[in-house]
């Protein structure tokens, strides 16, 4: 773990940076990859721009794969965590829901991903997903609860929903419309901008964790 990075005081008062950028990999599916968007409008480029505007010393890389499930993530996490990676943003599970995968299987896969990160001494921001009610209340309760429970088990930084930055609009199709692409699944550039506002403070917390 690093012994020093810019502190919160540095962020807000623009003191000089005292360390190389922290290497963070964004690990996820199409939401991370930036499906349907120009490169500059995707989640990782917009989060990078937000971080730059805050004066954060961080290098963000995009390890999002469209269509990836938690199983797919588990199969590639070991070679994603190269020796230079210091932190990881994990956003997986949406495609598990779309396929109706047993939440117990998704949990086991996420557990494996977080275990790999722990073994590599990589600090994690785990971003949750919310299941719709299509598969019944038991499925939803089991799926939704695995994220905070795994975050607690692995002492990960936690954000309850990738779409948290959209606020109440996420539950109102009319209000949500202007922020989504035509498939009503992936955010458009404006939606990503709001999502980044929700994720940004958790990125700061992640960097502070890396600082130790």
Buried (B, 14 or more C-beta within 10 A) or exposed (E): EBEEBBBEEBBEEEEEEEEEBBBBBBBBBBBBBBBBBEEEBBBBBBBBBBBEEBBBBBBBBBBBBBEBBBBBBBBBBEEBBEEEBBBBBBBBBBBBBBEEBEBEEBBBBBBBBBBBBBEBEBBBBBBBBBBEEEBEEEBBEBBBEBBBEBBEEBEBBBBBBBBBBBEEBBEEEEEBEEBBBEEEEBBBBEBBBBBBBBBBEBBBBBBBBBBE
